[in-house]
Amino acid sequence: MSSVRSECAAVVFDYGEVLSRPQDEAHRAAMERLAGVPADRFWNAYWGERRAYDGGLTAAEYWGRVAERSGASWDTARVQALWASDVASWLSTDPQVTALVGSLAERGVRLALLSNAPSDIAGALRHSPVLSPFASAFFSCDLRLCKPDPAVYRHVLDELGTEPARTVFIDDREENVLAAKREGIDAHHYEGPEGLRSFLVERGALTDA
């Protein structure tokens, strides 16, 4: 393993739609069938209650809220099936981004994860092979705070013990990137693996090879 020569002290990745692929369409379709209500009503409820779920709400509480908000009535077996499809829908990762993670790890770059995620998905990710190179993982369900709350970024900086300007953060949501920048963090708005590679090369975390 070669040691990285860079001003970058740590690279912090978001998970959803950065490390992971967009939510799997087959599982989205399965959830729509299981919901038994119009798709737009279901997804409005799903996303409308998601921040509370990411912030520590239990799965039973979350799906109860989604049912009430969408006008659905689900028995326990239906909720279990929705829950299983939802968790599975987020577990597929982008091989181009995971390859970049591997390259960073080979160069000795310190890696961390910062994700808005409910405890069910966080629990699966803690045992994921993709996260094995990561020294630290921070999940909103544990912090009881979600990005872009500035306290989230301050907590990560404190735990990592790194200076903001030497801490790289990668996220696909502009509001999360802007919030990180307001804390002095060197943040990148993720729009694809090629742009990410160029950014990491500019920061000296990767070589242009």
Secondary structure in CASP SS format (residue, H / E / C, confidence):
PFRMAT SS
TARGET T0000
AUTHOR 0000-0000-0000
METHOD secondary structure of the structure
MODEL  1
M C 1.00
S C 1.00
S C 1.00
V C 1.00
R C 1.00
S C 1.00
E C 1.00
C C 1.00
A C 1.00
A E 1.00
V E 1.00
V E 1.00
F E 1.00
D C 1.00
Y H 1.00
G H 1.00
E H 1.00
V H 1.00
L H 1.00
S E 1.00
R C 1.00
P C 1.00
Q C 1.00
D C 1.00
E H 1.00
A H 1.00
H H 1.00
R H 1.00
A H 1.00
A H 1.00
M H 1.00
E H 1.00
R H 1.00
L H 1.00
A H 1.00
G C 1.00
V C 1.00
P C 1.00
A H 1.00
D H 1.00
R H 1.00
F H 1.00
W H 1.00
N H 1.00
A H 1.00
Y H 1.00
W H 1.00
G H 1.00
E C 1.00
R H 1.00
R H 1.00
A H 1.00
Y H 1.00
D H 1.00
G C 1.00
G C 1.00
L C 1.00
T C 1.00
A H 1.00
A H 1.00
E H 1.00
Y H 1.00
W H 1.00
G H 1.00
R H 1.00
V H 1.00
A H 1.00
E H 1.00
R H 1.00
S H 1.00
G C 1.00
A C 1.00
S C 1.00
W C 1.00
D C 1.00
T H 1.00
A H 1.00
R H 1.00
V H 1.00
Q H 1.00
A H 1.00
L H 1.00
W H 1.00
A H 1.00
S H 1.00
D H 1.00
V H 1.00
A H 1.00
S H 1.00
W C 1.00
L C 1.00
S C 1.00
T E 1.00
D C 1.00
P H 1.00
Q H 1.00
V H 1.00
T H 1.00
A H 1.00
L H 1.00
V H 1.00
G H 1.00
S H 1.00
L H 1.00
A H 1.00
E H 1.00
R C 1.00
G C 1.00
V C 1.00
R C 1.00
L E 1.00
A E 1.00
L E 1.00
L E 1.00
S E 1.00
N C 1.00
A C 1.00
P C 1.00
S H 1.00
D H 1.00
I H 1.00
A H 1.00
G H 1.00
A H 1.00
L H 1.00
R H 1.00
H C 1.00
S C 1.00
P H 1.00
V H 1.00
L H 1.00
S C 1.00
P C 1.00
F C 1.00
A C 1.00
S E 1.00
A E 1.00
F E 1.00
F E 1.00
S H 1.00
C H 1.00
D H 1.00
L H 1.00
R C 1.00
L C 1.00
C C 1.00
K C 1.00
P C 1.00
D C 1.00
P H 1.00
A H 1.00
V H 1.00
Y H 1.00
R H 1.00
H H 1.00
V H 1.00
L H 1.00
D H 1.00
E H 1.00
L H 1.00
G C 1.00
T C 1.00
E C 1.00
P H 1.00
A H 1.00
R H 1.00
T E 1.00
V E 1.00
F E 1.00
I E 1.00
D E 1.00
D C 1.00
R C 1.00
E H 1.00
E H 1.00
N H 1.00
V H 1.00
L H 1.00
A H 1.00
A H 1.00
K H 1.00
R H 1.00
E C 1.00
G C 1.00
I C 1.00
D E 1.00
A E 1.00
H E 1.00
H E 1.00
Y C 1.00
E C 1.00
G C 1.00
P H 1.00
E H 1.00
G H 1.00
L H 1.00
R H 1.00
S H 1.00
F H 1.00
L H 1.00
V H 1.00
E H 1.00
R C 1.00
G C 1.00
A C 1.00
L C 1.00
T C 1.00
D C 1.00
A C 1.00
END
